[in-house]
Amino acid sequence: MTPPPLSSRPLLEALADPRSCTGYEESHWDKVIPLARRSRLLGVLAHRVAGVVDSSRLPARVNRHLNAGIIEARFRRQKALHLLHVIAPVLKRHQGPWVLLKGAAYIAQDLDLAHGRLLADADLMVPRSALADLEQALLRAGWEFDKTEAYDQHYYRAWSHQLPPMRAAGQVLELDLHHTILPPIGRVKANTERLFADAVAVSGSLFHVLSLDDQVLHAVVHLVHDSDFAGRLRDLVDIDGLFRLLPLTDPDRRRLLLDRARLHGMERPLRMAAEFCDAWFRTPGCREVMNASSSPRSFSLYGASVMRLANRVIGPGDAESSAIGGALARFVLESRALWLRMPPWMLAYHGGAKATRALARRVSFRESAVRG
């Protein structure tokens, strides 16, 4: 695996060894802080630094930036908890379990990796049989769909793993209502029945979270299978944190994770995530996962090609991602994500629909400009 680009390394080094920050010159902080802010990791960096470094040993202006990162993250954490509190009475009248996903789940469990994390939405997975009734209940409670065009509504309902994002007055965060964790028409199909069956109740709450192994695998496929990698360093930081939480160094936990990956058909994404975390964070246990994986030999060439491209674009606005090669990498990885998400006929239909809608919007804009 190719090592991280030079332009990302100041941030990676600060995240990996926050104690070393006391020796940074202000000129070095001028690299670290913007990288952290662009990657939405300023709060995470601030939390890690605050845990091991006395603020008096840092420059005053650096402390101001780090404090701002912590304040914003705490604000979004509180807004996530408020959202869950508001929707709880609506959920109680409908079939459960109600399973929190990703950032909302990390907050509900008070995991260390949740501190400093910036949420844009709260993800909730409910049984598909309860989805229609719960949707209507949320609409009556004042929630509205963020995407209202007929094509978008059809796309989410027929081919996606969630309803269109919802918003409500007074809520900073979106609510994403899922019925599984990956598009049901995609190349990888999670065993949704087992996701629900093995979900764990959150103490003192009506919510559940996925089992720890399933949380790891959801984070893995969210990045490696269902995204284009561009600007997704924060997702890789989540995976690194979850690997360490297991911990991946425990042979029994590692075996259980690999067994779970086979159950869901996620062994290849898990191996790719392990390769990435090993190269970027030296996450303990990743080499053992790579060695234990039974992915076919063809993975070596395919995986290496994907990882080289992802390496160019995952960082926070790296110089490498701005070059022509970076633009090509983003195009290839976006095409790959779409290919994994839907069958060829659907990909052709969806691409044609997007192009047609984009052209219609452009024509409408020009007509409005002429009339204006």
JORA-V648995 format. One record per backbone hydrogen bond with DSSP energy under -1.0 kcal/mol. CO is the residue of the C=O (numbers start at 1). NH is the residue of the N-H. If there is no record, write none. Layout:
CO|NH  CO|NH
This chain:
5|8  8|12  9|13  10|14  11|15  12|16  13|17  17|20  18|21  19|22  20|23  21|24  25|29  26|30  28|31  28|32  29|33  31|35  32|36  33|37  34|38  35|39  36|41  37|40  41|45  42|46  43|47  44|48  45|49  46|50  47|51  49|52  49|53  54|57  55|58  59|63  60|64  61|65  62|66  63|67  64|68  65|69  66|70  67|71  68|72  69|73  70|74  71|75  72|76  73|77  74|78  75|79  76|80  77|81  78|82  79|83  80|84  81|85  82|86  83|87  84|88  87|91  88|92  91|94  98|208  99|125  101|104  102|106  103|107  104|108  105|109  106|111  107|110  111|114  112|115  114|117  120|174  122|176  123|101  124|178  125|99  127|130  128|131  130|134  131|135  132|136  133|137  134|138  135|139  136|140  137|141  138|143  139|142  144|167  149|153  150|154  151|155  152|156  153|157  154|158  155|159  156|160  161|179  161|180  165|146  166|175  167|144  168|171  174|122  175|166  176|124  177|163  178|126  183|186  190|192  191|195  192|196  193|197  194|198  196|199  200|209  202|205  207|202  208|100  209|200  211|215  212|216  213|217  214|218  215|219  216|220  217|221  218|222  219|223  220|224  221|225  221|226  229|232  232|236  233|237  234|238  235|239  236|240  237|241  238|242  239|243  240|244  241|245  242|246  243|248  247|250  250|254  251|255  252|256  253|257  254|258  255|259  256|260  257|261  258|262  259|263  260|264  261|266  266|270  267|271  268|272  269|273  270|274  271|275  272|276  273|277  274|278  275|279  276|280  277|281  277|283  283|286  285|289  286|290  287|291  288|292  289|293  296|299  297|300  298|302  299|303  300|304  301|305  302|306  303|307  304|308  305|309  306|310  307|311  309|312  310|314  313|231  314|233  315|317  323|327  324|328  325|329  326|330  327|331  328|332  329|333  330|334  331|335  332|336  333|337  334|338  335|339  336|340  337|341  338|342  340|187  343|347  344|348  345|349  346|350  347|351  348|352  349|353  350|354  351|355  352|356  353|357  354|358  355|359  356|360  357|361  358|362  359|363  360|364  361|365  362|366  363|367  364|368  365|369  366|370  367|371  368|372
